[in-house]
């Protein structure tokens, strides 16, 4: 009977060891990345983006940049410089946050300020709470209240369509314009 007891005890011990091993094996943590989390984060970042011909298209500076896997980049306190075809900085874009999608679609949010860096530009500044800029074509739109400041005028209105390269802007609703007449 001792052989039977030894075999039975050996089977029970083996079963317990297998069960303990399976418990330990199941407790191994698995790394699962949250889809809403960024792929990586950069601090104090400056990025220069070049167009197909090798010319600078724009330069972006930000205190914090979150890069996501779905071709989306989120900037904190961004400052972007837009260049013309002669490699000259023509516009400075600034906001509280910005989101870049599809490599050239920029959404600026919070204290948006676009400032012309060309002194002779007819359109000097654009201020809004939200603006959408295509960095390739330099088209700009906004669906919030906008203030335009230019040479001898200030305009306010809701909803904007324009183009930074052409220095054009059209306010669509509730437009008020003030002109400053220069006396010679």
Buried (B, 14 or more C-beta within 10 A) or exposed (E): EEEEEEEEEEEEEEEEEEEEEEEEEEEEEEEEEEEEEBEEEBEEBEBEBEBEEEEBBBBBBBEBBBBBEEEBBBBBBBBBBBBBEEEEBBBBBBBBBBBBBEEBBBBBBEEBBBBBBBEEBEBBBBBBBBBBBBBBEBBBBBBEBBBBBBEEBBBBBBBBEBBBBEBEBEBBEEBEEEEEEEEE
